[in-house]
């Protein structure tokens, strides 16, 4: 599955599950989704076709997650791998 802003945006305010290597899971709250703007010098539709976007996830101050790729499950979806930093 290709994750897009349109798929993620309905989940703003919901908890997503982050799966750690030791089978531990914890919840982060999706607080914001921002679709990427297409730069003026880009080929027409380049980022639109790529579906570029960013999202903000909030969680507890501890533990602090290392900057790596994690399986993340959004409500009603299969896990997707996201780089979290």
C-alpha positions in Angstrom: 0.0 0.0 0.0 1.2 3.5 -0.8 0.5 5.9 2.1 -0.9 9.3 1.0 -2.1 12.4 2.8 -5.6 11.5 1.7 -5.4 8.1 3.4 -3.8 9.5 6.6 -5.7 12.8 7.1 -9.0 11.2 8.3 -7.0 9.8 11.2 -5.9 13.1 12.7 -6.7 13.0 16.4 -6.5 9.2 16.4 -3.9 7.0 18.0 -1.6 5.0 15.8 0.4 2.0 17.0 4.2 1.9 16.7 5.7 -1.6 16.8 9.1 -1.9 18.3 11.6 -4.7 17.6 10.9 -6.5 20.8 7.2 -6.8 20.1 6.4 -3.9 22.4 3.8 -1.5 21.0 2.8 2.0 22.1 0.4 4.6 20.9 1.3 8.0 19.3 -1.4 10.5 18.4 -1.6 11.8 14.8 -1.9 15.6 15.3 -1.3 17.0 11.8 -1.0 16.1 8.1 0.5 18.6 5.6 0.5 17.9 1.9 3.7 19.0 0.2 3.5 22.0 -2.1 4.8 21.7 -5.6 7.9 24.0 -6.1 7.5 26.5 -8.9 10.5 24.9 -10.8 9.3 21.3 -10.5 7.9 19.3 -13.4 4.2 19.7 -13.5 2.6 17.4 -11.0 5.9 15.9 -9.8 5.1 15.9 -6.0 1.4 15.5 -6.6 2.1 12.2 -8.4 4.5 11.2 -5.6 2.0 12.1 -2.9 4.5 13.9 -0.8 3.3 14.9 2.7 4.5 15.1 6.3 2.7 14.3 9.5 3.2 15.0 13.2 2.8 12.3 15.8 2.8 13.1 19.5 3.6 10.8 22.4 5.1 10.6 25.8 8.4 12.3 26.6 9.9 8.9 27.4 10.9 6.6 26.0 12.6 8.6 23.2 12.5 6.6 19.9 15.8 6.3 18.0 15.5 7.7 14.4 14.8 4.5 12.5 12.0 2.9 10.4 9.2 1.4 12.4 6.1 -0.6 11.4 3.1 1.7 12.3 -0.5 0.8 12.2 -3.2 3.4 11.5 -6.8 2.5 12.6 -8.4 0.0 10.1 -5.2 -0.3 8.0 -2.4 -2.8 7.6 1.0 -1.8 9.1 3.2 0.5 7.0 6.9 1.2 7.6 7.6 4.8 8.5 10.9 6.6 9.3 10.3 8.4 12.6 12.6 11.2 13.7 
